[in-house]
């Protein structure tokens, strides 16, 4: 019994020593297909989450931009139509016909300033009430100035695009007349639309609503793929454990 043990033990030791001398290492563990997929899956999920977060950020910026733009537009229109004439003294009207084309076309905004009647001259463009029919407002060029019997000023006008003179002579009332000083092309139609009650309500209530939606969207645009360092470290610890 002791002899067998004596013979066997050195043999085992000899084989172990030979393996150690030959430099034989334990076989490497090759990850399986399932393990590889498990490793790749978090990367794909992170990419999808990052893309979703990007779309959310862009959507939030677009909504906020629209809301701010509408507020700015409403403020500019209010300043131009309500505050400007009171502070700067000018008046605005929209050209409805092509009688003054090509200088003033339909849809253009005519800007006028009150000018003393004694200062107007032939060639000036004025906005005044015609003395016939419905006494509508007309914007035409003065081609002749005469003095009335009572010392007033009467003018003969004509549209630049019209073949003939206007079939009336207008006596200017008061001390001033609105004289043309500027033309804003194409804005008249937009201003007329903005003066509609429906559009005004949309500007007054729609713009703040869109701005609030944009602020809420900015809260929802946090990228879930971006985590704090503490959360990332914790997640790694749990995976390793």
FIMAR-287153 format. One record per residue (C-alpha): y, x, z; residue in three letters; residue number from 1. Coordinates in Angstrom, 2 decimals, decimal comma, always signed. Each point is the difference from the previous one (the first is absolute). Layout:
<recs>
+---------+---------+---------+---------+-----+
!      py !      px !      pz ! residuo ! num !
+---------+---------+---------+---------+-----+
!       Y !       X !       Z !     ala ! NUM !
...
+---------+---------+---------+---------+-----+
</recs>
This chain:
<recs>
+---------+---------+---------+---------+-----+
!      py !      px !      pz ! residuo ! num !
+---------+---------+---------+---------+-----+
!   +0,00 !   +0,00 !   +0,00 !     unk !   1 !
!   +2,35 !   +2,74 !   +0,88 !     unk !   2 !
!   -1,14 !   +2,00 !   -3,00 !     unk !   3 !
!   +0,81 !   -2,89 !   -2,40 !     unk !   4 !
!   +3,38 !   -0,43 !   +1,54 !     unk !   5 !
!   +0,65 !   +3,66 !   -0,30 !     unk !   6 !
!   -0,86 !   -0,01 !   -3,71 !     unk !   7 !
!   +1,76 !   -3,23 !   -0,95 !     unk !   8 !
!   +3,33 !   +0,60 !   +1,68 !     unk !   9 !
!   +0,90 !   +3,23 !   -1,75 !     unk !  10 !
!   -0,93 !   -1,57 !   -3,34 !     unk !  11 !
!   +2,49 !   -2,81 !   +0,47 !     unk !  12 !
!   +2,63 !   +2,44 !   +1,11 !     unk !  13 !
!   -0,72 !   +2,14 !   -2,98 !     unk !  14 !
!   +0,55 !   -2,86 !   -2,43 !     unk !  15 !
!   +3,27 !   -0,96 !   +1,68 !     unk !  16 !
!   +1,18 !   +3,58 !   -0,12 !     unk !  17 !
!   -0,88 !   +0,24 !   -3,68 !     unk !  18 !
!   +1,97 !   -3,12 !   -0,78 !     unk !  19 !
!   +2,97 !   +1,34 !   +1,90 !     unk !  20 !
!   -0,25 !   +3,37 !   -1,79 !     unk !  21 !
!   -0,18 !   -1,66 !   -3,45 !     unk !  22 !
!   +3,26 !   -1,87 !   +0,74 !     unk !  23 !
!   -1,45 !   -3,46 !   -0,57 !     unk !  24 !
!   +2,49 !   -2,75 !   +1,03 !     unk !  25 !
!   -0,65 !   -3,70 !   +0,77 !     unk !  26 !
!   +0,21 !   -2,30 !   -3,04 !     unk !  27 !
!   +3,48 !   -1,45 !   -0,69 !     unk !  28 !
!   +0,47 !   -3,75 !   +0,41 !     unk !  29 !
!   +1,07 !   -1,58 !   -3,33 !     unk !  30 !
!   +2,15 !   -3,14 !   +0,44 !     unk !  31 !
!   -1,52 !   -3,08 !   -1,55 !     unk !  32 !
!   +1,69 !   -2,28 !   -2,54 !     unk !  33 !
!   +0,76 !   -2,57 !   +2,68 !     unk !  34 !
!   +1,72 !   +2,61 !   +2,15 !     unk !  35 !
!   +2,12 !   +1,13 !   -2,96 !     unk !  36 !
!   +1,07 !   -3,58 !   -0,74 !     unk !  37 !
!   +0,86 !   -0,47 !   +3,63 !     unk !  38 !
!   +2,24 !   +3,04 !   -0,15 !     unk !  39 !
!   +1,72 !   -1,10 !   -3,21 !     unk !  40 !
!   +0,56 !   -3,62 !   +1,07 !     unk !  41 !
!   +2,81 !   +0,70 !   +2,52 !     unk !  42 !
!   +1,92 !   +1,94 !   -2,67 !     unk !  43 !
!   -0,20 !   -2,93 !   -2,42 !     unk !  44 !
!   +1,11 !   -2,45 !   +2,68 !     unk !  45 !
!   +2,93 !   +2,25 !   +0,86 !     unk !  46 !
!   +1,05 !   +0,14 !   -3,67 !     unk !  47 !
!   -0,07 !   -3,82 !   -0,32 !     unk !  48 !
!   +1,97 !   -0,43 !   +3,22 !     unk !  49 !
!   +2,57 !   +2,54 !   -1,17 !     unk !  50 !
!   +0,44 !   -1,81 !   -3,34 !     unk !  51 !
!   +0,40 !   -3,34 !   +1,77 !     unk !  52 !
!   +2,59 !   +1,49 !   +2,31 !     unk !  53 !
!   +1,93 !   +1,41 !   -2,96 !     unk !  54 !
!   +0,09 !   -3,40 !   -1,70 !     unk !  55 !
!   +1,20 !   -1,59 !   +3,21 !     unk !  56 !
!   +2,80 !   +2,51 !   +0,39 !     unk !  57 !
!   +1,12 !   -0,48 !   -3,60 !     unk !  58 !
!   -0,14 !   -3,79 !   +0,34 !     unk !  59 !
!   +2,03 !   +0,13 !   +3,20 !     unk !  60 !
!   +2,66 !   +2,19 !   -1,61 !     unk !  61 !
!   +0,24 !   -2,30 !   -3,02 !     unk !  62 !
!   +0,41 !   -3,10 !   +2,16 !     unk !  63 !
!   +2,63 !   +1,68 !   +2,15 !     unk !  64 !
!   +1,81 !   +1,24 !   -3,10 !     unk !  65 !
!   +0,13 !   -3,50 !   -1,48 !     unk !  66 !
!   +1,31 !   -1,45 !   +3,24 !     unk !  67 !
!   +2,70 !   +2,65 !   +0,38 !     unk !  68 !
!   +0,96 !   -0,36 !   -3,67 !     unk !  69 !
!   +0,42 !   -3,76 !   +0,33 !     unk !  70 !
!   +2,14 !   +0,43 !   +3,12 !     unk !  71 !
!   +2,19 !   +2,59 !   -1,72 !     unk !  72 !
!   +0,35 !   -2,24 !   -3,06 !     unk !  73 !
!   +0,96 !   -2,98 !   +2,13 !     unk !  74 !
!   +2,55 !   +2,10 !   +1,89 !     unk !  75 !
!   +1,56 !   +1,34 !   -3,21 !     unk !  76 !
!   +0,23 !   -3,46 !   -1,55 !     unk !  77 !
!   +1,59 !   -1,36 !   +3,18 !     unk !  78 !
!   +2,52 !   +2,84 !   +0,10 !     unk !  79 !
!   +0,85 !   -0,33 !   -3,71 !     unk !  80 !
!   +0,37 !   -3,80 !   -0,04 !     unk !  81 !
!   +1,23 !   -0,82 !   +3,50 !     unk !  82 !
!   +1,61 !   +3,03 !   +1,63 !     unk !  83 !
!   +1,37 !   +1,87 !   -3,01 !     unk !  84 !
!   +2,34 !   -2,74 !   -1,31 !     unk !  85 !
!   +1,42 !   -0,58 !   +3,48 !     unk !  86 !
!   +0,52 !   +3,67 !   +0,81 !     unk !  87 !
!   +0,84 !   +1,48 !   -3,41 !     unk !  88 !
!   +1,52 !   -3,11 !   -1,54 !     unk !  89 !
!   -1,96 !   -0,07 !   -3,26 !     unk !  90 !
!   -1,74 !   -3,02 !   -1,50 !     unk !  91 !
!   -3,25 !   -0,28 !   -1,94 !     unk !  92 !
!   -1,15 !   -2,47 !   -2,62 !     unk !  93 !
!   -2,86 !   -0,15 !   -2,46 !     unk !  94 !
!   +0,65 !   -0,12 !   -3,74 !     unk !  95 !
!   -1,90 !   -2,94 !   -1,47 !     unk !  96 !
!   +0,88 !   +0,31 !   -3,69 !     unk !  97 !
!   +0,30 !   +2,75 !   -2,58 !     unk !  98 !
!   +3,66 !   -0,65 !   -0,83 !     unk !  99 !
!   +1,00 !   +3,45 !   +1,31 !     unk ! 100 !
!   -2,88 !   +1,99 !   -1,47 !     unk ! 101 !
!   -0,66 !   +2,84 !   -0,31 !     unk ! 102 !
!   +2,27 !   +0,95 !   +2,90 !     unk ! 103 !
!   -1,28 !   -2,79 !   +2,25 !     unk ! 104 !
!   -3,36 !   -1,57 !   -0,80 !     unk ! 105 !
!   -1,70 !   -3,10 !   +1,41 !     unk ! 106 !
!   -1,44 !   +0,80 !   +3,42 !     unk ! 107 !
!   +2,50 !   +2,77 !   +0,75 !     unk ! 108 !
!   +2,02 !   -0,06 !   +3,19 !     unk ! 109 !
!   +3,77 !   -0,03 !   -0,48 !     unk ! 110 !
!   +1,93 !   +1,71 !   +2,80 !     unk ! 111 !
!   +3,67 !   -0,99 !   +0,29 !     unk ! 112 !
!   +2,86 !   +0,79 !   +2,35 !     unk ! 113 !
!   +3,07 !   -2,13 !   +0,72 !     unk ! 114 !
!   +2,91 !   +1,35 !   -2,04 !     unk ! 115 !
!   +3,63 !   -1,17 !   +0,09 !     unk ! 116 !
!   +0,69 !   -2,28 !   -2,95 !     unk ! 117 !
!   +3,05 !   +2,07 !   -0,88 !     unk ! 118 !
!   -2,23 !   +3,06 !   -0,47 !     unk ! 119 !
!   -2,41 !   -1,44 !   -2,57 !     unk ! 120 !
!   +0,49 !   +0,98 !   -3,63 !     unk ! 121 !
!   -1,46 !   -0,67 !   -3,41 !     unk ! 122 !
!   -3,49 !   +1,47 !   -0,26 !     unk ! 123 !
!   -0,94 !   -0,66 !   +3,64 !     unk ! 124 !
!   -3,13 !   -2,04 !   +0,70 !     unk ! 125 !
!   +0,53 !   -2,71 !   +2,59 !     unk ! 126 !
!   -2,17 !   -2,60 !   +1,71 !     unk ! 127 !
!   +1,76 !   -3,35 !   +0,35 !     unk ! 128 !
!   -0,50 !   -3,77 !   -0,09 !     unk ! 129 !
!   +0,57 !   -1,47 !   -3,45 !     unk ! 130 !
!   +2,56 !   -2,85 !   -0,07 !     unk ! 131 !
!   -2,22 !   -2,46 !   -1,93 !     unk ! 132 !
!   -3,32 !   -1,81 !   +0,26 !     unk ! 133 !
!   -1,84 !   +0,87 !   +3,20 !     unk ! 134 !
!   +2,42 !   +2,84 !   +0,87 !     unk ! 135 !
!   -2,91 !   +2,41 !   +0,14 !     unk ! 136 !
!   +0,46 !   +3,68 !   +0,75 !     unk ! 137 !
!   +0,41 !   +2,17 !   -3,09 !     unk ! 138 !
!   +0,19 !   +3,76 !   -0,47 !     unk ! 139 !
!   +1,91 !   +0,89 !   -3,19 !     unk ! 140 !
!   +2,51 !   +2,51 !   -1,28 !     unk ! 141 !
!   +3,76 !   -0,68 !   -0,07 !     unk ! 142 !
!   +1,39 !   +0,19 !   -3,53 !     unk ! 143 !
!   +3,45 !   -1,49 !   +0,69 !     unk ! 144 !
!   +2,26 !   -0,58 !   +3,01 !     unk ! 145 !
!   +2,86 !   -2,53 !   +0,03 !     unk ! 146 !
!   +2,44 !   -1,31 !   +2,59 !     unk ! 147 !
!   +0,08 !   -3,70 !   +0,77 !     unk ! 148 !
!   +3,14 !   -2,11 !   +0,40 !     unk ! 149 !
!   -0,22 !   +0,18 !   +3,77 !     unk ! 150 !
!   -0,39 !   +3,78 !   -0,01 !     unk ! 151 !
!   -3,80 !   +0,09 !   +0,26 !     unk ! 152 !
!   -2,38 !   +2,20 !   -1,95 !     unk ! 153 !
!   -2,22 !   -1,48 !   -2,69 !     unk ! 154 !
!   -2,72 !   +1,91 !   -1,82 !     unk ! 155 !
!   -1,92 !   -0,41 !   -3,23 !     unk ! 156 !
!   -3,55 !   +1,37 !   +0,27 !     unk ! 157 !
!   -2,93 !   +0,76 !   -2,28 !     unk ! 158 !
!   -3,58 !   +1,08 !   +0,38 !     unk ! 159 !
!   -0,72 !   +3,35 !   -1,65 !     unk ! 160 !
!   -3,05 !   -1,43 !   -1,78 !     unk ! 161 !
!   +1,69 !   -3,29 !   -1,02 !     unk ! 162 !
!   +1,47 !   -0,46 !   -3,45 !     unk ! 163 !
!   +3,02 !   -2,00 !   +1,15 !     unk ! 164 !
!   +2,35 !   -0,15 !   +2,95 !     unk ! 165 !
!   -0,60 !   -2,36 !   +2,90 !     unk ! 166 !
!   +1,33 !   -3,52 !   -0,79 !     unk ! 167 !
!   +2,28 !   -0,08 !   +3,04 !     unk ! 168 !
!   +2,85 !   +1,84 !   +1,67 !     unk ! 169 !
!   -0,55 !   +0,57 !   +3,68 !     unk ! 170 !
!   +2,85 !   +0,13 !   +2,47 !     unk ! 171 !
!   -0,89 !   +2,40 !   +2,78 !     unk ! 172 !
!   +0,38 !   -1,56 !   +3,42 !     unk ! 173 !
!   +0,94 !   +1,79 !   +3,19 !     unk ! 174 !
!   +1,11 !   +3,58 !   +0,36 !     unk ! 175 !
!   -3,19 !   +1,79 !   -1,07 !     unk ! 176 !
!   -2,72 !   -0,26 !   -2,61 !     unk ! 177 !
!   -3,49 !   +1,51 !   +0,07 !     unk ! 178 !
!   -0,03 !   +3,01 !   -2,31 !     unk ! 179 !
!   -3,22 !   +1,55 !   -1,31 !     unk ! 180 !
!   -0,62 !   +3,52 !   +1,34 !     unk ! 181 !
!   -3,75 !   +0,56 !   -0,38 !     unk ! 182 !
!   -3,18 !   -1,37 !   -1,49 !     unk ! 183 !
!   -3,45 !   +0,33 !   +1,58 !     unk ! 184 !
!   -2,55 !   -0,50 !   -2,79 !     unk ! 185 !
!   -2,91 !   -2,40 !   +0,52 !     unk ! 186 !
!   +0,52 !   -0,53 !   +3,73 !     unk ! 187 !
!   +1,43 !   -3,51 !   -0,33 !     unk ! 188 !
!   -3,34 !   -1,64 !   -0,64 !     unk ! 189 !
!   -1,49 !   +1,73 !   +3,02 !     unk ! 190 !
!   +2,91 !   -1,06 !   +2,20 !     unk ! 191 !
!   -0,25 !   -3,59 !   -1,18 !     unk ! 192 !
!   -3,69 !   +0,05 !   +0,84 !     unk ! 193 !
!   +0,70 !   +1,54 !   +3,42 !     unk ! 194 !
!   +2,45 !   -2,80 !   +0,74 !     unk ! 195 !
!   -2,76 !   -2,58 !   -0,36 !     unk ! 196 !
!   -1,02 !   -1,42 !   +3,41 !     unk ! 197 !
!   -3,67 !   +0,84 !   -0,53 !     unk ! 198 !
!   +0,72 !   +3,64 !   -0,81 !     unk ! 199 !
!   +2,44 !   +0,32 !   +2,89 !     unk ! 200 !
!   -2,62 !   -1,35 !   +2,40 !     unk ! 201 !
!   -2,56 !   +2,45 !   -1,34 !     unk ! 202 !
!   +2,39 !   +2,90 !   +0,54 !     unk ! 203 !
!   +0,98 !   -1,19 !   +3,47 !     unk ! 204 !
!   -3,50 !   -0,74 !   +1,30 !     unk ! 205 !
!   -2,36 !   +1,73 !   -2,40 !     unk ! 206 !
!   +1,39 !   +3,52 !   +0,38 !     unk ! 207 !
!   -0,29 !   +0,10 !   +3,82 !     unk ! 208 !
!   -3,50 !   -1,48 !   -0,24 !     unk ! 209 !
!   -1,11 !   +2,69 !   -2,44 !     unk ! 210 !
!   +1,55 !   +2,67 !   +2,22 !     unk ! 211 !
!   -1,92 !   -1,27 !   +3,03 !     unk ! 212 !
!   -3,22 !   -0,05 !   -2,04 !     unk ! 213 !
!   +0,69 !   +3,59 !   -1,01 !     unk ! 214 !
!   +0,45 !   +1,03 !   +3,63 !     unk ! 215 !
!   -3,26 !   -1,66 !   +0,94 !     unk ! 216 !
!   -1,72 !   +1,64 !   -2,95 !     unk ! 217 !
!   +1,19 !   +3,40 !   +1,22 !     unk ! 218 !
!   -1,90 !   -0,63 !   +3,23 !     unk ! 219 !
!   -3,16 !   -0,78 !   -1,93 !     unk ! 220 !
!   +0,30 !   +3,06 !   -2,22 !     unk ! 221 !
!   -1,30 !   +2,46 !   +2,57 !     unk ! 222 !
!   -2,66 !   +2,10 !   -1,69 !     unk ! 223 !
!   -3,30 !   -0,53 !   +1,88 !     unk ! 224 !
!   -1,33 !   +3,29 !   -1,44 !     unk ! 225 !
!   +2,58 !   +1,93 !   +1,99 !     unk ! 226 !
!   -1,07 !   +0,34 !   +3,63 !     unk ! 227 !
!   +1,48 !   +1,93 !   +2,87 !     unk ! 228 !
!   -1,40 !   +3,44 !   +0,83 !     unk ! 229 !
!   -1,41 !   -1,35 !   +3,24 !     unk ! 230 !
!   -1,86 !   -2,76 !   -1,79 !     unk ! 231 !
!   -1,35 !   +2,46 !   -2,58 !     unk ! 232 !
!   -1,22 !   +2,39 !   +2,69 !     unk ! 233 !
!   -1,62 !   -2,82 !   +1,91 !     unk ! 234 !
!   -1,78 !   -1,22 !   -3,10 !     unk ! 235 !
!   -1,37 !   +3,49 !   -0,67 !     unk ! 236 !
!   -1,20 !   +0,37 !   +3,54 !     unk ! 237 !
!   -1,88 !   -3,26 !   -0,22 !     unk ! 238 !
!   -1,57 !   +0,99 !   -3,31 !     unk ! 239 !
!   -1,11 !   +3,34 !   +1,38 !     unk ! 240 !
!   -1,37 !   -1,54 !   +3,17 !     unk ! 241 !
+---------+---------+---------+---------+-----+
</recs>
